[in-house]
């Protein structure tokens, strides 16, 4: 038996699990969760680690971790917030968002074209950890890049600026931004439509370790860990990338993590198949991507989720006019983020809001296809990522862990219901439909093990993938009774 | 001098052979070609031109509906900040046989700097393109 300890420091709960990765059948042995200790994140980690290792309080941890190495990820204190800057919304501005999300960031803001005083003021009030500054192909646009470098230079931003734009502008940008903390990497879009987001992703990881981990009381946790601490979404991202190694049935997987503040979608599938009669327009996305929707969440973001999902919800409610009561629920959920639905009506509202979040997050993650008739026959024009090949959807996060398989209003899973509505949606203007999974199997990450397994995915890829596959299929480890709601809604 | 050009076939048109020939030809003539391939919308031409800082956009249209696909092209460039970009269009621009002058007049009125027919000389086009780009302020 080879035991490893994995901890996920959330904004409300510090969750942990003890895994066995050495046996023939790797397994999750025990789970625990304690409230996150906001003043010193180390305290909560130590408490949960002692609990899982059966150590008395105050016992030194380091010796016990010799035969159960510790891995940790964190989304505490707002996680990793990134502002994504690019030029054209469908090109470098989109690439910047994709790179930031795929590095585990929360998109604190995103801007295209020229940063004006208003945009700079918005960035200053947001104070992101990192500004991912893209724009221009190599040897391409200079004017917007120059203007935006000047705007950032004159700002009161404390963030590290990560320049991943036009390579020909590197020297000039470095000169303009010499007063700022600046990191320069290869262009995330060296040619129109061609992506190279890996250097930016790696750099974001480095910046996270150097400036963010240290700044948030994670230094002592890091000293105990066997590997670097990562932002929680990056842990999940890595696990999604590893899942395929657990068997062929895991080769095309989509993972949804819906929380109180955001709805995140991860997918690992070929973005464009190049079938006969299909044409891809715009950027070609990598097989493994993450999108994060800051306006779609069940608690902190309940108001914006309701606003975005208004049409979806009214369609689902039909002639049933519960909108007033729904509004009250939304207000309560937004103000009191730990609230859980108590009555059947509140459960229905929570479900409807969740469905709306899922519906829009899925549509934004997926690419679209529209038909065009040409002299040589019908052609399908694809934009974005094709998810039709996805065979499995894993529902994770507090709400989906509770209700992923069955909604309050019937037997259908909220995921499948939202998916069906999203698949039926056709853009009125262009006739474009979303390229969504066609008949996926929905599995629930009931124990919220994904981030915990993501922590160990790099060191034990096979073990992590095996445990993920096994836990989702059936097995159920009960949480201690005092923390049955040990899922973050933030 | 800036020698970056954006190339593509406009509208619901899948003819890609000519597009590849133009790509190879202009590349050989020393241009940096951003080739968007077939079925390119006006906004995609303009998006690419902005990111790549292109000096010219060369629109091909071969299926006779060029007039529809190219309407408002210059206006859209102006709206999106590309006031001075060189705009060329070429191919089978209209259905049936129409006098060259008539077709040219139509597309020049839309704001295209030059209009080419299928039999036109590519060498001459490359020479004109270089001169037109260099003539831009």
Interface residues (C-beta under 8 A of the other chain):
Chain A: X87 X88 X90 X91 X92 X135 X136 X137 X139 X140 X141 X142 X143 X144 X189 X191 X192 X193 X279 X281 X282 X372 X373 X374 X375 X376 X379 X381
Chain B: X4 X6 X12 X13 X14 X15 X32 X34 X36 X37 X38 X39 X40 X41 X43 X44 X47 X48 X50 X51 X52 X53 X63
